[in-house]
Amino acid sequence: MRDEGYCKYQCELTEEEILLPTDPTPFFQVRRALWKYGYIGQYDDGIGFGNLSFRSAPASFFISATATGGKDRLSEDDIVEVMECDPYRNRVRARGKASPSSEAMTHWAIYEKCPACFAVIHVHSADLFSYLRKKSYPATGAAVSYGTPAMAENISAVVDQSREGGVFYTPGHSEGVFAYGRDLLSTFQKLKHLRMECCNE
């Protein structure tokens, strides 16, 4: 049985309605496109996969809520603000109507390593995963599982600190691919470009 959809950290959640700092339209557009590609979704056993986030200030970021992979469209109630992550204590502090994605700590680690980046997308795709491995893209350790302090620590070895961001895959998290960059639309374009390259192989 897959366990990708389960949070492995302790979450301190303040249940309240949050005010998004920017127009969420790009978030919903990108998320809908990823869902149509099958990069975000739900496995037959009911476990969801895939998530995305953005930030407007260094101190916090906004991420899709856990267990939303099966939804074809999200609402503002499905966006959670992550205010603090502590990988050493395996703890996340957030506020919103639901808990943040199980990958919240990985998103946090990418933002910490790449302050110039303001968007992170995590998808599942066997084709993209195999293509990135074939082309020797950066990868986390094979024994490193998703949503763990070890994954957060491992991020520093694979993240490009430039504003343009990059892409890496996670051998210890089957089919897992991460893209990050200056905003959600340009980060999504990285995945679209890779998808075209992969299909033309």
C-alpha positions in Angstrom: 0.0 0.0 0.0 1.2 3.5 -0.8 1.7 6.0 1.9 2.5 9.2 -0.1 -0.6 10.9 1.2 0.1 10.7 4.9 1.8 13.5 6.9 4.9 12.2 8.7 5.4 15.4 10.7 3.6 16.8 13.6 1.3 19.7 12.5 0.3 22.5 14.8 -2.7 23.8 12.8 -4.7 27.0 13.7 -8.0 26.4 12.0 -9.1 29.7 10.6 -9.9 31.4 7.3 -6.8 32.9 5.8 -6.4 35.9 3.6 -4.3 35.2 0.5 -1.7 37.9 -0.2 -2.0 37.7 -4.0 -4.5 36.8 -6.7 -4.8 33.0 -6.5 -5.8 32.6 -10.2 -2.3 31.4 -11.3 -2.4 28.8 -8.5 -5.7 27.4 -9.6 -4.8 27.5 -13.3 -1.5 25.6 -12.8 -3.1 23.2 -10.4 -5.9 22.4 -12.9 -3.5 21.9 -15.7 -1.3 19.5 -13.6 -4.5 17.5 -12.7 -5.4 17.2 -16.4 -1.9 15.9 -17.1 -2.3 13.3 -14.4 0.6 14.8 -12.5 -1.6 15.5 -9.5 -4.3 13.0 -8.7 -5.4 10.0 -6.6 -4.3 6.4 -6.8 -6.8 3.5 -6.9 -6.3 3.0 -3.2 -7.6 6.5 -2.4 -4.2 8.0 -1.6 -3.7 11.4 -3.3 -0.4 12.7 -4.8 1.0 16.0 -6.0 1.0 19.5 -4.6 2.1 23.0 -5.3 3.0 26.1 -3.3 3.9 29.8 -3.6 5.2 32.5 -1.3 5.0 36.3 -1.3 7.3 36.9 1.7 10.4 35.1 3.1 8.6 34.1 6.3 5.8 31.8 5.1 4.3 30.1 2.0 1.0 28.9 0.8 0.5 25.2 -0.2 -2.3 22.9 -1.3 -3.9 21.0 1.6 -3.3 17.3 2.3 -5.8 14.8 0.7 -6.8 17.1 -2.1 -5.2 15.1 -5.0 -8.5 13.6 -6.0 -10.2 16.9 -6.6 -10.3 18.2 -10.1 -10.6 21.8 -8.9 -9.5 23.4 -5.6 -11.0 26.3 -3.7 -9.3 28.9 -1.4 -10.2 26.6 1.5 -7.8 24.1 0.0 -4.9 26.4 0.4 -3.0 26.4 3.7 -0.4 28.9 5.0 2.7 27.3 6.4 4.2 29.7 8.9 7.1 27.7 10.3 8.9 24.4 9.8 11.4 22.7 12.2 12.9 19.6 10.5 14.9 18.8 13.6 11.8 18.4 15.6 9.8 17.2 12.6 7.2 19.9 13.3 5.2 22.2 11.1 3.1 25.2 12.2 0.3 26.3 9.8 -3.1 28.0 9.6 -6.1 27.4 7.4 -9.1 25.2 7.0 -7.1 21.9 6.6 -3.6 20.5 7.2 -0.9 21.3 4.7 0.4 18.7 2.2 2.6 15.9 3.4 5.4 17.5 1.4 5.2 20.9 3.2 8.6 20.3 4.8 10.2 19.6 1.5 8.8 22.8 0.0 10.1 24.7 3.0 13.6 23.2 2.5 13.6 24.3 -1.2 12.6 27.9 -0.2 15.2 27.9 2.5 17.9 26.8 0.0 16.8 29.1 -2.8 15.6 32.4 -1.4 15.1 33.8 -5.0 12.4 31.2 -5.8 8.8 31.8 -5.0 7.1 28.6 -6.3 7.4 24.9 -5.9 5.5 22.1 -7.8 5.6 18.4 -6.8 4.2 15.9 -9.2 4.1 12.1 -9.8 4.9 10.8 -13.2 6.6 7.5 -14.1 7.5 8.9 -17.5 9.1 12.2 -16.2 10.8 10.3 -13.4 12.4 7.8 -15.9 13.4 10.6 -18.3 15.1 12.7 -15.5 17.0 9.6 -14.3 18.0 8.8 -17.9 19.3 12.4 -18.4 21.1 12.4 -15.1 19.1 15.2 -13.5 19.8 16.1 -9.8 18.3 13.5 -7.4 17.9 13.1 -3.7 19.3 9.9 -2.0 17.7 6.6 -2.9 17.0 5.8 0.8 15.4 9.2 1.6 11.7 9.1 2.0 9.2 11.9 1.4 8.1 14.3 4.0 10.9 13.5 6.5 13.7 15.6 8.1 16.2 13.5 6.0 14.5 14.7 2.8 14.6 18.3 4.0 18.3 18.0 4.8 19.0 16.2 1.5 17.5 19.1 -0.5 20.6 21.3 0.0 22.6 19.0 -2.2 20.3 19.2 -5.3 18.7 22.7 -5.3 20.1 25.3 -7.7 20.1 28.7 -5.8 19.5 30.8 -9.0 16.3 32.7 -9.5 15.4 30.5 -12.4 15.3 27.4 -10.2 15.4 23.9 -11.5 14.1 20.3 -11.4 15.1 17.2 -9.5 13.6 13.8 -8.8 13.4 11.7 -5.7 14.4 8.0 -6.0 13.3 7.3 -2.5 9.8 8.6 -3.3 8.6 6.6 -6.4 7.7 8.8 -9.4 8.3 12.0 -7.5 9.5 15.0 -9.4 10.0 18.6 -8.1 10.2 21.8 -10.0 10.9 25.3 -8.5 11.3 28.8 -9.8 10.5 32.5 -9.6 6.7 32.0 -9.9 4.1 29.3 -10.5 3.6 29.9 -14.3 7.3 29.8 -15.2 7.8 26.8 -12.9 5.0 25.0 -14.6 6.6 25.8 -18.0 9.7 23.8 -16.9 7.5 20.7 -16.5 5.7 21.4 -19.8 9.0 21.6 -21.6 10.2 18.4 -20.0 6.9 16.7 -20.9 7.5 17.6 -24.5 11.1 16.4 -24.5 10.0 13.1 -22.8 7.2 12.5 -25.4 9.6 13.2 -28.3 12.2 10.7 -27.1 
